[in-house]
Amino acid sequence: MDIVTKASEPTAGGEVGIAFRWPPPGLERMQGDLAVIASRAALGGGLLVLPLLLVVAGEPGLATLGPFADAWWVPLTLALVGLAFSIDALVLSARTMRRASRALKGGYDAVTVGRVLADSGRDMGFLLQGARHFSVIKDDERLGIAAIRVAALSLIALAGLWLSTAVCIGLFFAARGLISPRGLQAFTLLPAFVAYACGAVASIVMQGRVRRARKVWHKQPWSQDLAGDEVHRWTAAYPFREGTLRALDDVGVAQGLGRAAFIVGALGVVVALPVMTLVPAAAVAPILTAISMPTFDSYRPRAARSEAFRSYVAGADLSITPAQAGQILHDLVHVGSDIELTAGERSPSRAFSQPWIPVDGEGNNPLDLDPYAWGDSLLERVSELNAEQRAYLAEVASHPASPDFSRLARASRLDAGSARWENPLPTTMTMATLPLPRLGLVRSAGNAHIAAAANQLAQGNADAAERLLAEVVSVGFLLADDGPTLIDNLVGVGLITSGGAALEDLFRATGRSGASAELSRLTAVAERSVALMRSDLPKGTEAWVRSLPAMVLDDSTVRGLRWEYFITFATVAPCLNMHRMVFGADDEYETFVEEARASLVQWPSEEAVFEIAQHGWTGAAEHASPPWFTRLAGLYMSDEEHSCRDLVSHMGANDF
């Protein structure tokens, strides 16, 4: 405590002060708290607000994780640290207001309480009494300096508290579409800048006057002996101090501060909510995108290798329409299957109860060779087959659906969706629940066709065998080129690979070394192309995200993979960065969606699928009421259709 001298006794420096105790009794715990609040609020505001505004209010572009790219976690971490400082500043503010309220109710006036709060240098007592270097300053100027101190620190503290509070309020308004990104920046930063500027100017003016007074005072000849003399006077004067200054009755201000303390404490929740909801949600897109990268990486090389066999397809029959080809494919998918249809799936037009590959009770066949390996080695073994095995080949070749497979192979285009899915699809359908074709049976059909080719070769009909194998390759390319799902394309590539390998075996078995060498040359070229393609894959999550729109629109990419890219991008796009989370999709994204529609949708039957696909894996279907914490998260996110709020709600309701 600072105990000053009596008014009647001059100090060694000649000043005459009034005698009082500083800080006043009971106010010691709040001395200088304004400076503590100002510093913590400034730290919290800087670490929380500036990175957050950079990410949210910037214009990141169509496909990016934001200005920090692969270091997307940096602003999230800074936001959490800044939140801790901001909450600490708000809690200290609320506690200080409660103490100030009690002080006012106890009899101190608001001016005195303010001076105690602003006494960060512990010299307010000297300033008020005109002691030490303040003795060279006139009374009215000293009171003005005290008022400037209170005002400057109050402005600086308010500026810091405003930053963290305003950005959270602004995010709510922005998510409702009430303010723009620039408006969010101005709403948050402009008042704080004005308060900081005014506080800084006032503080500079005040400190400059105090420094001049200190300089004048220390130049006096008696200044070196002042300290010891004042200690003696202070010690002698203190025991005779009677009473204290009674402050004015500011009960109204005290009650107001009490209510303000509660409000400031509640602001801690307001500040925490957007940070604790937006920050975890902002990690959704980078994590989902990173997970998708390795799974999509292996499909393109497999499709590229199959290009070696494109010149071996069967001749096209233009009388077979794409829709008819789709119906044939859908019928073949259900051959020998008794699996019930799922919601949104059409019934086949024809039913075949006989399976493609007859097996015994243990799943074996007389060839002692897995049907999926028939393309690699069956034709090489034709000359070694016994009568039972040849009879088995003839049985497989006589399947009643084999002519349908041959007819499908003659189609020039494939509209698989027209026969596969209902139109319209159920309103509850999402891409995650869209029925996928059971194309494993089409692979079995291809294996049965390879067996039929082996049967023809065993009978000496090499040309017929080559025609059957060409049909396997043709169906493979129909699925690989026109199939709307990645499963279609992968099964197609599998058929091409099996049929192509069987063709090479056929050429060797029939002594056509030139044809065999040409096919080997084509496969080598394809392998070289794959090697070159691998070096161009994007590295890192940010690079991958930026590449997604271009790959969606790239006609040279596997069609089903382009659909997968689009669905993945549509899933993560609402939460791709905090700007998109708060303000929603912009015109650039809407333009991309329309370009993707024009590029991906080949047939009217795929329009309904695209409508679902543009809402990502979770879709736009109604979902159960999400938990309370996901509803809170939505307060600071755009409420547009297919927003990050919808994605979080679906995930919170366990629909994802």
C-alpha positions, 0 to 999 in steps of 0.5 A: 500500500501507498500511505501518503503524507498529511496535507499540512506537511510539505515534502522535501521537494516542496509539494503539499499533498492530502493524506490518504491510504492508497489503494483504498481499503478492500480494493487491493485485489482489483488494483490494476486489473484493467491492464491485465484484462486488456493484455489477455483480451488482446492476446485472445483477440489476436490469436482467435480473430485474425486467423479466423477472419483470414480463413472465413472472410477471405475468398479461397476459390472453388477447390481449396482447404483455405489460405493455409492449405495443407497446414489447415490445422494451424488456424484451428490450433491458434483459434483454440489457444486464442479462445482460452485467452479470450475466455480467461479475459471474460472471466476476469472481467466478470470477476472484476465487475462483481468486485467493483459492484461490491465496492460501490455498494460499500460506499466508494464512488465510481471514479475511485473504483475506476482509478484503482482498476487503472492503477497498473503502475501502482503510482495512482496514489502519488498522482492524486496527492501530487507526490514525488515527480507528480508534484510538478504537475498542477492539480487539475492536470493531475486529475486529467491524467488520472482520467486519461489513464482510466479511459485509455485502459478501458478502451484497450480492454474493450477493444480486445473483448470486442474482437472475440465477441464481435467475430462470434456474433458476426459469424452468426449474422454471416451464416444467416446471409445478413452480412458479407465477408467484407462486412464481417471484417469491418464489423469485427475489426473497425470498432476494435481499431478505433478503440485501440487507436484512441486508447493508444493515443490517450496513453501516449499523451498521458505517458509523455506528460508523466515522463516530462514531469519525472524528468523535471523532478529528478533534475532538482538538487534535493531529489537524491535525499527525497526517498529517506526523508519521505519514508520518515515522514510517512512512518511518522504520519501513518499512526495518526491517520484518522478515518477514510474518505467516504465515497459517493453513493453509487448504488445504481452503478453497483447494481448495473455492474452486477448485472454486467458481470453476469452478462460478461460471464455469459459472453464466454459461452457466446465466444466459445460456441462458434470456435468449438463448433466451427473448428471441429467441423473445419477438420471434416473435409480435410480428413474425409479428403485425405481418406479418399486419396489412397482409395481412388489412386489405384483405379486409373492405372487399371483402366489404362492397362485395359486400353491395350485390348480396345482394338479387339472388340466385336463389331457393333450392331446399331439396331441395339439401342443404349436403353435396350443394352441397359435392359439386357445388362440388368437381366444378366445381373439377376441370372441365377440369383434369388436376392430380393430387390432393394428400394429404388431398384427395378425388376429384370424383364427376364428371369433365369434360374440356372446359374452361369457356372454349375458347381457341386455342393462344395463349390468345385467344378470338374476343371479344378480351376477357379472360374476367375482364373479361366481367362489366364490359363483355361485355353492353354489347357484345352488339349489336356482336358478329359471327356468329363471336363469337355462335357462340362465346358459344353454345359457351361456354353449352353446357358440360355442367357449366353445369346443375351450376353453376345447381343449385349456385346454388339451394342455401341453404347450403354444406358445402364440407369434406364433399366437399373433404377426407378424414375423417380427415385425414392425421396429418402434416397442418398448416394450412400443408399443408392442400390448398386448392381450385383455385377459379380454375376456379369463377371460370371457371365464373362467367365462362362463365355470364356468357357464357351470359347474353350469349348469351341477351341476344343472342337477346332473352331478357333474363329468362333472362339476368338469371336466369343472372347471378343464379345467378353472384351466388348462387354467389358468396354461397354461397362468401362466406358459407359457404366455410371458407377465405379463398380461398373467400370471395375467389373468392365476392366476385369472382363477386358483383362480376362478376355484379353489374357484368353485371347493371347492364350488363343493366339499362342495355342493356334500358332498365331505368333504374329498376333500374339506378339502384337498383343504383347506389344500393346500391353507393354505400351499400356504399362508404359503409359501407366508408369508415366501417369503415376508421376502426375498424381497430386501430392498432399491433401490441398493439391488433391482438393484443387485437382478434383474439379478438373478431374470431374470434368476430364473426359479421359478419366474413368467415368465412374471415377469421375462420378466418385470424384464429384460425389466426394467433392460435393460431400466435403465442399460445404465444409471445405473451408470456414468461408464456405461453412459460414457463407455457403456456396458461391456462384463459382461452385454453382457454375462447376455443378452445372458443368459437372452435370453436362459432363457426367450425365449422358442419359436422362436416366442419370438425371435423378442420380445426379440430383442426389449426387450433388448433395454428396454421400449424405444426400438431401433426404430428411433425417432424424433430429440431430443431437443438441450439439450439432444444432448448436454448430448450425448456428454459425453455419450457412442455412442454405440447402446442402450446407455444412450444417446439413452435413454435420446434422446428418453425421450427428444423426448417424446417417453418414 
